[in-house]
Amino acid sequence: MSVRETTTGAILVTGATGNVGRQVVSQLRHAGTVVRAMTRNPGSAKLPENVEVVRGDLSDAGTLDAALDAVESMFLVWPFNTAEAAPAVLDVVKRHARRVVYLSSMSVRDDVEEQADPISAFHAEIERLIEESGLEWTFLRCSGLATNTLGWAEQIRADGIVRWTYGEATRSLIHERDVAAVAVHALTEVGHSGRKYILTGPEALTQVEQVYAIGEAIDRPLRWEEISPEVARKQMIAGGWTPSFADGALDYWAKLVAEREPVTHAVEQITGSPARTFRQWAIDHASDFS
Ligand SMILES: NC(=O)c1ccc[n+]([C@@H]2O[C@H](COP(=O)([O-])OP(=O)(O)OC[C@H]3O[C@@H](n4cnc5c(N)ncnc54)[C@H](OP(=O)(O)O)[C@@H]3O)[C@@H](O)[C@H]2O)c1
């Protein structure tokens, strides 16, 4: 990757042990950038040896000064279900950094007073707070991460049957490497400030087609077995979802049966490479399903 480097200070990556942040860290290193990775538990973070790892907790703004020391740009992943802690975090960030690249969601709408569901609502609120902070910002409004389908891995390993709801919901899932590649451009080049990028995969597949693609990647025939939204809702809540988050997701999947999720070409426009397909993602993650 060739990026025009404009960053003089370090780049702090939050969520550095997560799906997207881990990729941002390794791609920034590959681009030759000074990168600092933040985690609550440096001892178990398993980050590359040549990366500076710092302890920090977004729920405790007092832990962030040290992590942000001499940092110019920050990749922000928000791990909570509300924006409650964000004002205190941004107060610290703006004392140190100049620029924030925020991992947001494609479901955020600019043309409504009230967002449709609680996930969109907290992302919209954090975007608003960042815009008002005086920091330079870029929002990466992503479609569903392909890593969401890792939630099927246990069923696939057990008997090859995915029992879930809205099999015909059609989504343009995105590879975490593509989100990270865009983040690297936004963190290291000029020209991305004030931009809201809608990032998606290159095609929209039904959930049933996603399961077949995983089957091809692991060379095992897999099956979809439709369950009702009510049963799925019970499972989601038993798995830790709040009722309002579960309802928001179920309503969204129901909508995607009638209306395919949009596909954009922003990944290719920004990085110069087409977004990876879900089939490629499944090949990259075959070992997670085997
Ligand atoms: N899934 C989707 O389809 C989708 C779509 C669009 C946007 N998003 C957004 O993407 C974000 C999740 O990204 P991801 O999947 O890459 O993350 P992830 O794999 O779920 O990892 C969560 C990260 O958050 C960190 N974290 C958790 N609690 C923390 C705290 N109190 N302080 C600091 N860091 C904390 C964890 O780090 P440590 O445990 O090491 O501290 C970990 O690196 C969410 O904001 C989500 O809304 C997701």
The ligand as an SDF file (V2000), in Angstrom:
LIG
                    3D

 48 52  0  0  0  0  0  0  0  0999 V2000
  -20.7520   -5.6500   13.7670 N   0  0  0  0  0  0  0  0  0  0  0  0
  -21.1930   -4.8560   12.8150 C   0  0  0  0  0  0  0  0  0  0  0  0
  -21.8660   -5.2780   11.8860 O   0  0  0  0  0  0  0  0  0  0  0  0
  -20.8630   -3.3900   12.8670 C   0  0  0  0  0  0  0  0  0  0  0  0
  -21.2360   -2.5550   11.8010 C   0  0  0  0  0  0  0  0  0  0  0  0
  -20.9350   -1.1890   11.8850 C   0  0  0  0  0  0  0  0  0  0  0  0
  -20.3050   -0.6870   13.0100 C   0  0  0  0  0  0  0  0  0  0  0  0
  -19.9650   -1.5340   14.0190 N   0  0  0  0  0  0  0  0  0  0  0  0
  -19.3180   -0.9930   15.2190 C   0  0  0  0  0  0  0  0  0  0  0  0
  -18.0130   -1.5390   15.3180 O   0  0  0  0  0  0  0  0  0  0  0  0
  -17.6210   -1.5020   16.6860 C   0  0  0  0  0  0  0  0  0  0  0  0
  -17.0250   -2.8570   17.0670 C   0  0  0  0  0  0  0  0  0  0  0  0
  -15.8830   -3.0930   16.2820 O   0  0  0  0  0  0  0  0  0  0  0  0
  -15.1530   -4.5110   16.2700 P   0  0  0  0  0  0  0  0  0  0  0  0
  -16.1100   -5.5680   15.8080 O   0  0  0  0  0  0  0  0  0  0  0  0
  -13.8800   -4.3290   15.5240 O   0  0  0  0  0  0  0  0  0  0  0  0
  -14.8500   -4.7170   17.8130 O   0  0  0  0  0  0  0  0  0  0  0  0
  -14.8160   -6.0860   18.6300 P   0  0  0  0  0  0  0  0  0  0  0  0
  -14.1370   -7.1540   17.8300 O   0  0  0  0  0  0  0  0  0  0  0  0
  -16.1940   -6.3190   19.1700 O   0  0  0  0  0  0  0  0  0  0  0  0
  -13.8470   -5.7050   19.8140 O   0  0  0  0  0  0  0  0  0  0  0  0
  -14.2110   -4.7970   20.8210 C   0  0  0  0  0  0  0  0  0  0  0  0
  -12.9840   -3.9450   21.1440 C   0  0  0  0  0  0  0  0  0  0  0  0
  -13.3880   -2.9600   22.0850 O   0  0  0  0  0  0  0  0  0  0  0  0
  -12.4130   -2.9150   23.1200 C   0  0  0  0  0  0  0  0  0  0  0  0
  -13.0660   -2.5230   24.3660 N   0  0  0  0  0  0  0  0  0  0  0  0
  -14.0810   -3.1400   25.0000 C   0  0  0  0  0  0  0  0  0  0  0  0
  -14.4010   -2.4590   26.1120 N   0  0  0  0  0  0  0  0  0  0  0  0
  -13.5440   -1.4060   26.1730 C   0  0  0  0  0  0  0  0  0  0  0  0
  -13.3660   -0.3330   27.0980 C   0  0  0  0  0  0  0  0  0  0  0  0
  -14.1100   -0.2180   28.2030 N   0  0  0  0  0  0  0  0  0  0  0  0
  -12.3960    0.5720   26.8350 N   0  0  0  0  0  0  0  0  0  0  0  0
  -11.5990    0.4660   25.7450 C   0  0  0  0  0  0  0  0  0  0  0  0
  -11.7260   -0.5250   24.8330 N   0  0  0  0  0  0  0  0  0  0  0  0
  -12.6920   -1.4440   25.0630 C   0  0  0  0  0  0  0  0  0  0  0  0
  -11.8360   -4.3070   23.2060 C   0  0  0  0  0  0  0  0  0  0  0  0
  -10.4960   -4.1630   23.6660 O   0  0  0  0  0  0  0  0  0  0  0  0
   -9.8820   -4.8280   24.9820 P   0  0  0  0  0  0  0  0  0  0  0  0
  -10.8360   -5.9040   25.4360 O   0  0  0  0  0  0  0  0  0  0  0  0
   -8.5490   -5.3540   24.5270 O   0  0  0  0  0  0  0  0  0  0  0  0
   -9.7690   -3.6830   25.9370 O   0  0  0  0  0  0  0  0  0  0  0  0
  -11.8480   -4.7530   21.7410 C   0  0  0  0  0  0  0  0  0  0  0  0
  -10.6520   -4.4020   21.0920 O   0  0  0  0  0  0  0  0  0  0  0  0
  -18.8780   -1.1360   17.5020 C   0  0  0  0  0  0  0  0  0  0  0  0
  -18.8430    0.2260   17.8280 O   0  0  0  0  0  0  0  0  0  0  0  0
  -19.9890   -1.4150   16.5080 C   0  0  0  0  0  0  0  0  0  0  0  0
  -21.1670   -0.6830   16.7880 O   0  0  0  0  0  0  0  0  0  0  0  0
  -20.2080   -2.8710   13.9650 C   0  0  0  0  0  0  0  0  0  0  0  0
  1  2  1  0
  2  3  2  0
  2  4  1  0
  4  5  1  0
  4 48  2  0
  5  6  2  0
  6  7  1  0
  7  8  2  0
  8  9  1  0
  8 48  1  0
  9 10  1  0
  9 46  1  0
 10 11  1  0
 11 12  1  0
 11 44  1  0
 12 13  1  0
 13 14  1  0
 14 15  2  0
 14 16  1  0
 14 17  1  0
 17 18  1  0
 18 19  2  0
 18 20  1  0
 18 21  1  0
 21 22  1  0
 22 23  1  0
 23 24  1  0
 23 42  1  0
 24 25  1  0
 25 26  1  0
 25 36  1  0
 26 27  1  0
 26 35  1  0
 27 28  2  0
 28 29  1  0
 29 30  1  0
 29 35  2  0
 30 31  1  0
 30 32  2  0
 32 33  1  0
 33 34  2  0
 34 35  1  0
 36 37  1  0
 36 42  1  0
 37 38  1  0
 38 39  2  0
 38 40  1  0
 38 41  1  0
 42 43  1  0
 44 45  1  0
 44 46  1  0
 46 47  1  0
M  CHG  2   8   1  16  -1
M  END
$$$$
